[in-house]
Amino acid sequence: MSYTESNVRGPGSSTDGFLLCPATDAYGNPAKLGAFGKTPAVQPSGAGNTHTVTAGATTAVFTNTSFDGSVGTAAYTVGDIVLALKTLGLIAT
């Protein structure tokens, strides 16, 4: 895929800002995104995580509670996730 106005926008374009990944590829298929050597995947729906406490549940969540997102073996605390997002510049420090 080449980088064109349709998938990378910059200051002065018709829509200022940076579009990291379009919603669909050039053929109308859901676009995929991967980072740091991971296989590109379509945008997650957020559903399907069975290992996270449900709102209103009787199980407490503490500062050292970790979550694995029902994928792989690595588990992270909320603090770990915030640190990673800040380190990557995805949220403000």
C-alpha positions as CSV (number, residue, x, y, z in Angstrom):
1,M,0.0,0.0,0.0
2,S,1.4,3.4,-0.9
3,Y,1.0,6.4,1.3
4,T,-1.4,8.9,-0.3
5,E,-3.7,11.7,0.7
6,S,-6.3,9.1,1.3
7,N,-4.4,7.4,4.1
8,V,-1.9,10.0,5.4
9,R,-3.0,13.5,6.1
10,G,-0.9,16.4,7.3
11,P,-1.2,20.1,8.2
12,G,-2.7,22.0,5.4
13,S,-4.6,19.1,4.0
14,S,-8.4,19.1,3.6
15,T,-8.6,17.5,7.0
16,D,-5.7,18.6,9.3
17,G,-4.2,15.9,11.4
18,F,-2.6,12.5,10.9
19,L,-4.6,9.5,10.0
20,L,-2.7,6.4,11.1
21,C,-4.8,3.9,9.4
22,P,-7.8,4.3,7.1
23,A,-11.0,2.4,7.9
24,T,-10.7,0.3,4.7
25,D,-7.9,-0.5,2.3
26,A,-7.9,0.3,-1.4
27,Y,-10.1,-2.7,-2.1
28,G,-12.8,-1.9,0.6
29,N,-11.6,-4.5,3.0
30,P,-11.2,-3.6,6.7
31,A,-7.7,-2.1,7.1
32,K,-5.2,-3.7,9.4
33,L,-2.6,-2.2,11.6
34,G,0.4,-3.7,13.3
35,A,3.2,-2.2,15.3
36,F,6.6,-3.4,16.5
37,G,6.7,-6.6,14.5
38,K,3.2,-7.8,15.4
39,T,1.0,-9.2,12.6
40,P,-1.4,-6.5,11.4
41,A,-5.0,-7.0,12.6
42,V,-8.3,-5.3,12.0
43,Q,-9.6,-2.8,14.7
44,P,-10.6,-4.8,17.8
45,S,-14.2,-4.6,18.9
46,G,-13.4,-4.6,22.6
47,A,-15.7,-7.6,23.1
48,G,-14.5,-11.1,24.0
49,N,-12.3,-10.3,27.1
50,T,-13.5,-12.9,29.6
51,H,-10.8,-12.3,32.3
52,T,-11.7,-8.8,33.3
53,V,-13.9,-8.0,36.3
54,T,-17.4,-6.9,35.3
55,A,-18.7,-3.5,36.5
56,G,-20.7,-4.0,39.7
57,A,-19.2,-7.4,40.4
58,T,-18.2,-8.4,43.9
59,T,-14.5,-8.9,42.9
60,A,-12.4,-6.0,43.9
61,V,-9.8,-4.4,41.6
62,F,-6.7,-3.2,43.4
63,T,-3.8,-1.1,42.1
64,N,-1.8,-4.3,41.6
65,T,-4.6,-6.2,39.8
66,S,-3.4,-7.3,36.4
67,F,-5.3,-8.1,33.3
68,D,-4.3,-10.3,30.3
69,G,-7.1,-9.3,27.9
70,S,-7.8,-13.0,27.3
71,V,-4.9,-13.0,24.9
72,G,-1.4,-14.4,25.5
73,T,0.3,-14.8,28.8
74,A,1.5,-11.3,29.6
75,A,-0.7,-9.5,32.1
76,Y,-0.6,-5.8,32.9
77,T,-1.8,-3.4,35.6
78,V,-3.7,-0.3,34.7
79,G,-0.5,1.6,35.5
80,D,1.5,-0.5,33.1
81,I,-1.0,0.3,30.3
82,V,-0.9,4.1,31.1
83,L,2.9,4.0,31.2
84,A,3.1,2.3,27.8
85,L,0.6,4.7,26.2
86,K,2.5,7.7,27.6
87,T,5.9,6.3,26.5
88,L,4.5,5.8,22.9
89,G,3.1,9.4,23.0
90,L,-0.5,8.1,22.5
91,I,-1.7,10.0,25.6
92,A,-0.3,13.2,27.1
93,T,2.3,13.0,29.9
